[in-house]
Amino acid sequence: MPKEITFDDALTRAKRMSEKYVEKGSYVFFPMPEIVEEVQNGLAKNLVNHGHLYCP
């Protein structure tokens, strides 16, 4: 049986993944930090609920 992931662990993974994505490409985060945070929270929720970091 797969290990349950906590929201805090999922959020850490979502932040790390999005930061690496921005570093590797020619990207920058959206200039409003609250929007970036909301997207990262959504990625974390998807990881907890569905087992994957993805945007629907």
Chimera marker file (.cmm) of the C-alpha trace (Angstrom):
<marker_set name="trace">
<marker id="1" x="0.000" y="0.000" z="0.000" r="1" g="1" b="0" radius="0.5"/>
<marker id="2" x="1.419" y="3.442" z="-0.951" r="1" g="1" b="0" radius="0.5"/>
<marker id="3" x="2.476" y="5.794" z="1.837" r="1" g="1" b="0" radius="0.5"/>
<marker id="4" x="0.077" y="8.652" z="2.501" r="1" g="1" b="0" radius="0.5"/>
<marker id="5" x="1.655" y="12.024" z="1.789" r="1" g="1" b="0" radius="0.5"/>
<marker id="6" x="0.858" y="14.987" z="4.001" r="1" g="1" b="0" radius="0.5"/>
<marker id="7" x="-0.147" y="18.317" z="2.546" r="1" g="1" b="0" radius="0.5"/>
<marker id="8" x="2.995" y="19.945" z="3.983" r="1" g="1" b="0" radius="0.5"/>
<marker id="9" x="5.221" y="17.358" z="2.279" r="1" g="1" b="0" radius="0.5"/>
<marker id="10" x="3.273" y="17.772" z="-0.947" r="1" g="1" b="0" radius="0.5"/>
<marker id="11" x="3.595" y="21.563" z="-0.762" r="1" g="1" b="0" radius="0.5"/>
<marker id="12" x="7.354" y="21.281" z="-0.256" r="1" g="1" b="0" radius="0.5"/>
<marker id="13" x="7.574" y="19.063" z="-3.345" r="1" g="1" b="0" radius="0.5"/>
<marker id="14" x="5.360" y="21.414" z="-5.377" r="1" g="1" b="0" radius="0.5"/>
<marker id="15" x="7.474" y="24.439" z="-4.469" r="1" g="1" b="0" radius="0.5"/>
<marker id="16" x="10.724" y="22.615" z="-5.201" r="1" g="1" b="0" radius="0.5"/>
<marker id="17" x="9.415" y="21.356" z="-8.557" r="1" g="1" b="0" radius="0.5"/>
<marker id="18" x="8.146" y="24.774" z="-9.657" r="1" g="1" b="0" radius="0.5"/>
<marker id="19" x="11.365" y="26.509" z="-8.575" r="1" g="1" b="0" radius="0.5"/>
<marker id="20" x="13.494" y="24.011" z="-10.528" r="1" g="1" b="0" radius="0.5"/>
<marker id="21" x="11.215" y="24.411" z="-13.549" r="1" g="1" b="0" radius="0.5"/>
<marker id="22" x="11.738" y="28.188" z="-13.497" r="1" g="1" b="0" radius="0.5"/>
<marker id="23" x="15.516" y="27.813" z="-12.993" r="1" g="1" b="0" radius="0.5"/>
<marker id="24" x="15.974" y="25.411" z="-15.921" r="1" g="1" b="0" radius="0.5"/>
<marker id="25" x="14.000" y="27.352" z="-18.486" r="1" g="1" b="0" radius="0.5"/>
<marker id="26" x="13.732" y="30.909" z="-19.606" r="1" g="1" b="0" radius="0.5"/>
<marker id="27" x="10.822" y="31.421" z="-17.230" r="1" g="1" b="0" radius="0.5"/>
<marker id="28" x="9.996" y="33.690" z="-14.315" r="1" g="1" b="0" radius="0.5"/>
<marker id="29" x="7.304" y="33.371" z="-11.699" r="1" g="1" b="0" radius="0.5"/>
<marker id="30" x="4.159" y="35.434" z="-12.090" r="1" g="1" b="0" radius="0.5"/>
<marker id="31" x="4.823" y="38.824" z="-10.439" r="1" g="1" b="0" radius="0.5"/>
<marker id="32" x="2.074" y="38.380" z="-7.828" r="1" g="1" b="0" radius="0.5"/>
<marker id="33" x="3.402" y="35.974" z="-5.141" r="1" g="1" b="0" radius="0.5"/>
<marker id="34" x="-0.098" y="35.145" z="-3.894" r="1" g="1" b="0" radius="0.5"/>
<marker id="35" x="-0.978" y="33.745" z="-7.336" r="1" g="1" b="0" radius="0.5"/>
<marker id="36" x="2.201" y="31.632" z="-7.407" r="1" g="1" b="0" radius="0.5"/>
<marker id="37" x="1.359" y="30.360" z="-3.927" r="1" g="1" b="0" radius="0.5"/>
<marker id="38" x="-2.179" y="29.463" z="-5.008" r="1" g="1" b="0" radius="0.5"/>
<marker id="39" x="-0.864" y="27.457" z="-7.972" r="1" g="1" b="0" radius="0.5"/>
<marker id="40" x="1.665" y="25.656" z="-5.762" r="1" g="1" b="0" radius="0.5"/>
<marker id="41" x="-1.108" y="24.874" z="-3.258" r="1" g="1" b="0" radius="0.5"/>
<marker id="42" x="-3.204" y="23.453" z="-6.090" r="1" g="1" b="0" radius="0.5"/>
<marker id="43" x="-0.327" y="21.255" z="-7.246" r="1" g="1" b="0" radius="0.5"/>
<marker id="44" x="0.120" y="20.011" z="-3.669" r="1" g="1" b="0" radius="0.5"/>
<marker id="45" x="-3.602" y="19.235" z="-3.357" r="1" g="1" b="0" radius="0.5"/>
<marker id="46" x="-3.461" y="17.265" z="-6.596" r="1" g="1" b="0" radius="0.5"/>
<marker id="47" x="-0.517" y="15.269" z="-5.269" r="1" g="1" b="0" radius="0.5"/>
<marker id="48" x="-2.357" y="14.442" z="-2.045" r="1" g="1" b="0" radius="0.5"/>
<marker id="49" x="-5.690" y="13.686" z="-3.744" r="1" g="1" b="0" radius="0.5"/>
<marker id="50" x="-4.548" y="12.058" z="-6.991" r="1" g="1" b="0" radius="0.5"/>
<marker id="51" x="-0.913" y="11.067" z="-6.478" r="1" g="1" b="0" radius="0.5"/>
<marker id="52" x="0.499" y="13.432" z="-9.113" r="1" g="1" b="0" radius="0.5"/>
<marker id="53" x="1.807" y="16.999" z="-9.308" r="1" g="1" b="0" radius="0.5"/>
<marker id="54" x="-0.151" y="18.301" z="-12.269" r="1" g="1" b="0" radius="0.5"/>
<marker id="55" x="-2.471" y="21.023" z="-13.400" r="1" g="1" b="0" radius="0.5"/>
<marker id="56" x="-5.783" y="19.743" z="-14.745" r="1" g="1" b="0" radius="0.5"/>
<link id1="1" id2="2" r="1" g="1" b="0" radius="0.2"/>
<link id1="2" id2="3" r="1" g="1" b="0" radius="0.2"/>
<link id1="3" id2="4" r="1" g="1" b="0" radius="0.2"/>
<link id1="4" id2="5" r="1" g="1" b="0" radius="0.2"/>
<link id1="5" id2="6" r="1" g="1" b="0" radius="0.2"/>
<link id1="6" id2="7" r="1" g="1" b="0" radius="0.2"/>
<link id1="7" id2="8" r="1" g="1" b="0" radius="0.2"/>
<link id1="8" id2="9" r="1" g="1" b="0" radius="0.2"/>
<link id1="9" id2="10" r="1" g="1" b="0" radius="0.2"/>
<link id1="10" id2="11" r="1" g="1" b="0" radius="0.2"/>
<link id1="11" id2="12" r="1" g="1" b="0" radius="0.2"/>
<link id1="12" id2="13" r="1" g="1" b="0" radius="0.2"/>
<link id1="13" id2="14" r="1" g="1" b="0" radius="0.2"/>
<link id1="14" id2="15" r="1" g="1" b="0" radius="0.2"/>
<link id1="15" id2="16" r="1" g="1" b="0" radius="0.2"/>
<link id1="16" id2="17" r="1" g="1" b="0" radius="0.2"/>
<link id1="17" id2="18" r="1" g="1" b="0" radius="0.2"/>
<link id1="18" id2="19" r="1" g="1" b="0" radius="0.2"/>
<link id1="19" id2="20" r="1" g="1" b="0" radius="0.2"/>
<link id1="20" id2="21" r="1" g="1" b="0" radius="0.2"/>
<link id1="21" id2="22" r="1" g="1" b="0" radius="0.2"/>
<link id1="22" id2="23" r="1" g="1" b="0" radius="0.2"/>
<link id1="23" id2="24" r="1" g="1" b="0" radius="0.2"/>
<link id1="24" id2="25" r="1" g="1" b="0" radius="0.2"/>
<link id1="25" id2="26" r="1" g="1" b="0" radius="0.2"/>
<link id1="26" id2="27" r="1" g="1" b="0" radius="0.2"/>
<link id1="27" id2="28" r="1" g="1" b="0" radius="0.2"/>
<link id1="28" id2="29" r="1" g="1" b="0" radius="0.2"/>
<link id1="29" id2="30" r="1" g="1" b="0" radius="0.2"/>
<link id1="30" id2="31" r="1" g="1" b="0" radius="0.2"/>
<link id1="31" id2="32" r="1" g="1" b="0" radius="0.2"/>
<link id1="32" id2="33" r="1" g="1" b="0" radius="0.2"/>
<link id1="33" id2="34" r="1" g="1" b="0" radius="0.2"/>
<link id1="34" id2="35" r="1" g="1" b="0" radius="0.2"/>
<link id1="35" id2="36" r="1" g="1" b="0" radius="0.2"/>
<link id1="36" id2="37" r="1" g="1" b="0" radius="0.2"/>
<link id1="37" id2="38" r="1" g="1" b="0" radius="0.2"/>
<link id1="38" id2="39" r="1" g="1" b="0" radius="0.2"/>
<link id1="39" id2="40" r="1" g="1" b="0" radius="0.2"/>
<link id1="40" id2="41" r="1" g="1" b="0" radius="0.2"/>
<link id1="41" id2="42" r="1" g="1" b="0" radius="0.2"/>
<link id1="42" id2="43" r="1" g="1" b="0" radius="0.2"/>
<link id1="43" id2="44" r="1" g="1" b="0" radius="0.2"/>
<link id1="44" id2="45" r="1" g="1" b="0" radius="0.2"/>
<link id1="45" id2="46" r="1" g="1" b="0" radius="0.2"/>
<link id1="46" id2="47" r="1" g="1" b="0" radius="0.2"/>
<link id1="47" id2="48" r="1" g="1" b="0" radius="0.2"/>
<link id1="48" id2="49" r="1" g="1" b="0" radius="0.2"/>
<link id1="49" id2="50" r="1" g="1" b="0" radius="0.2"/>
<link id1="50" id2="51" r="1" g="1" b="0" radius="0.2"/>
<link id1="51" id2="52" r="1" g="1" b="0" radius="0.2"/>
<link id1="52" id2="53" r="1" g="1" b="0" radius="0.2"/>
<link id1="53" id2="54" r="1" g="1" b="0" radius="0.2"/>
<link id1="54" id2="55" r="1" g="1" b="0" radius="0.2"/>
<link id1="55" id2="56" r="1" g="1" b="0" radius="0.2"/>
</marker_set>
